[in-house]
Amino acid sequence: MEGALVAFDGFFRVVNRAYKGDYEATKEFSRYARGEALESIQGDSQVIEDGSYVFTGNVEPTKVAVTKFDGIQGSASPERVNVQFCFDLTKWSLAPKNETPTLTSDFATMEHEITYEDGSWKVAAQTLKDRSC
């Protein structure tokens, strides 16, 4: 399960770098993400790079908790780990270029599904669980 948490941490490290303008970091996305999660961060990075969206702040998950882990029957190692965490959406913003981001307090509970495939852990899916933390 440690590998899943390493992937979770790496995911946000490269996302923050890329969203802040280090577009070379997008080459590392596939190290930490696959599937829907990879497509999502690639899309976000593209609209930031082309200037149609603006990113400010730093994405920092808090209240991180493993909520589920599943494995093959008889195996001691999980193949899927679900991690829930909180976002304080006042700490960062991804908004269309000409739109002013909201400054009111806004929290969200998110869940990442992290899967083990082909010898590596990667974030595979992102889901909004609740509009509060």
C-alpha positions as CSV (number, residue, x, y, z in Angstrom):
1,M,0.0,0.0,0.0
2,E,3.0,2.3,0.5
3,G,3.4,2.5,-3.3
4,A,-0.2,3.8,-3.6
5,L,0.6,6.7,-1.3
6,V,3.8,7.4,-3.1
7,A,1.8,7.7,-6.3
8,F,-0.8,9.9,-4.6
9,D,2.0,12.3,-3.4
10,G,3.8,12.3,-6.7
11,F,0.5,13.0,-8.6
12,F,0.1,16.3,-6.7
13,R,3.8,17.2,-7.0
14,V,3.8,17.0,-10.8
15,V,0.3,18.6,-11.1
16,N,1.4,21.6,-9.1
17,R,4.6,22.0,-11.1
18,A,2.8,21.7,-14.5
19,Y,-0.2,23.9,-13.5
20,K,2.3,26.6,-12.4
21,G,3.9,26.7,-15.8
22,D,6.6,24.0,-15.7
23,Y,5.2,22.2,-18.7
24,E,8.1,19.8,-18.8
25,A,6.4,18.2,-15.7
26,T,3.6,17.0,-17.9
27,K,6.0,14.4,-19.2
28,E,5.9,12.9,-15.7
29,F,2.1,12.6,-15.5
30,S,2.1,9.1,-16.8
31,R,4.4,8.1,-13.9
32,Y,1.7,8.8,-11.4
33,A,-1.6,8.6,-13.3
34,R,-3.5,6.5,-15.8
35,G,-6.9,6.4,-17.4
36,E,-9.5,9.1,-16.5
37,A,-7.2,10.7,-14.0
38,L,-4.4,11.1,-16.6
39,E,-6.8,12.5,-19.2
40,S,-8.1,15.0,-16.7
41,I,-4.8,16.4,-15.7
42,Q,-3.5,16.5,-19.3
43,G,-6.6,18.4,-20.3
44,D,-6.2,20.9,-17.4
45,S,-2.6,21.4,-18.2
46,Q,-3.4,22.0,-21.9
47,V,-5.9,24.8,-21.2
48,I,-3.4,26.4,-18.8
49,E,-0.6,26.2,-21.4
50,D,-2.8,27.6,-24.2
51,G,-3.8,30.5,-21.9
52,S,-7.6,29.9,-21.9
53,Y,-7.5,29.0,-18.2
54,V,-5.4,30.5,-15.3
55,F,-4.1,28.5,-12.3
56,T,-3.2,30.2,-9.1
57,G,-2.2,28.8,-5.7
58,N,-1.1,25.3,-4.7
59,V,-3.2,22.2,-4.7
60,E,-2.7,20.7,-1.2
61,P,-4.8,17.8,0.0
62,T,-5.5,17.6,3.7
63,K,-7.3,15.1,5.9
64,V,-5.9,12.3,3.8
65,A,-7.3,8.9,4.7
66,V,-7.2,5.4,3.1
67,T,-10.9,4.4,2.9
68,K,-10.7,1.1,1.0
69,F,-8.2,-1.4,-0.3
70,D,-8.9,-4.5,-2.4
71,G,-6.7,-7.3,-3.6
72,I,-6.8,-10.6,-5.3
73,Q,-8.2,-13.3,-3.0
74,G,-5.4,-14.9,-1.1
75,S,-3.0,-12.1,-1.8
76,A,-1.6,-10.0,1.0
77,S,-1.0,-7.0,-1.3
78,P,-3.9,-4.8,-2.4
79,E,-4.4,-3.9,-6.1
80,R,-6.7,-1.0,-5.6
81,V,-6.6,1.6,-2.8
82,N,-9.1,4.4,-2.4
83,V,-7.9,7.6,-0.7
84,Q,-10.2,10.4,0.4
85,F,-9.0,13.9,1.1
86,C,-10.1,17.4,1.6
87,F,-9.4,20.4,-0.6
88,D,-9.7,24.0,0.6
89,L,-10.7,25.6,-2.7
90,T,-9.7,29.1,-1.5
91,K,-6.1,27.9,-1.6
92,W,-6.0,27.4,-5.4
93,S,-8.0,28.2,-8.5
94,L,-8.3,26.9,-12.0
95,A,-10.6,29.3,-13.9
96,P,-11.3,30.6,-17.4
97,K,-8.9,33.5,-18.2
98,N,-11.4,36.3,-17.9
99,E,-13.3,34.9,-14.9
100,T,-12.6,36.1,-11.4
101,P,-12.2,33.2,-9.0
102,T,-14.5,33.1,-6.0
103,L,-12.9,34.1,-2.7
104,T,-15.5,32.5,-0.4
105,S,-14.5,29.5,1.7
106,D,-15.2,26.4,-0.3
107,F,-14.3,22.9,0.7
108,A,-14.6,19.6,-1.1
109,T,-14.0,15.9,-0.2
110,M,-12.4,14.1,-3.1
111,E,-11.5,10.4,-3.6
112,H,-8.7,9.0,-5.7
113,E,-8.7,5.4,-6.8
114,I,-5.1,4.2,-7.1
115,T,-4.5,1.0,-8.9
116,Y,-1.6,-1.4,-9.2
117,E,-1.1,-2.6,-12.8
118,D,1.9,-3.6,-14.8
119,G,4.2,-3.3,-11.8
120,S,3.3,0.2,-10.7
121,W,0.8,2.2,-8.6
122,K,-1.0,5.1,-10.3
123,V,-4.0,7.3,-9.7
124,A,-6.7,6.0,-12.0
125,A,-9.8,7.9,-11.1
126,Q,-10.8,11.1,-9.3
127,T,-14.3,11.6,-7.8
128,L,-16.0,14.4,-6.0
129,K,-17.5,12.8,-2.9
130,D,-19.0,15.8,-1.0
131,R,-19.1,19.6,-1.1
132,S,-17.7,19.8,2.5
133,C,-14.9,18.3,4.5
